[in-house]
Amino acid sequence: MTPHRILLIAFLSLVPMMLRAATIEMHVNGLVCAFCAQGIEKKLRKFPATADVVVSLEQHLVAVALKDGEDIPDTELRKALTNAGYTVTAIERSDTSIEAIRSRLGQQKP
């Protein structure tokens, strides 16, 4: 096998990891107080792939930053929040950084 072919195969095996979203944004109904936000944050930080979590009561938004090369299936996220008594209305994945989401929401890192 030629060195070029080996490099191509190695690169193609890394493409799925590079295409994964940096963050997962979820629109969640039922968020009414700071205790709700703390509970959700604590629950989502238990996932090994979670790097950071942002919860906005005003926007009904929960954002999870993923560790590099990691992912959390939508079904597991939905199950965790549903079991905690919340309704997930949408899940979106993007390359938006958690810092950009915090800025958009007018929050600072705790």
Sequence and secondary structure as in RCSB ss.txt:
>XXXX:A:sequence
MTPHRILLIAFLSLVPMMLRAATIEMHVNGLVCAFCAQGIEKKLRKFPATADVVVSLEQHLVAVALKDGEDIPDT
ELRKALTNAGYTVTAIERSDTSIEAIRSRLGQQKP
>XXXX:A:secstr
  HHHHHHHHHHHHHHHHHS SEEEEEEE   SHHHHHHHHHHHHTSTTEEEEEEETTTTEEEEEE TT    HH
HHHHHHHHTT EEEEEEEES  HHHHHHHHT    
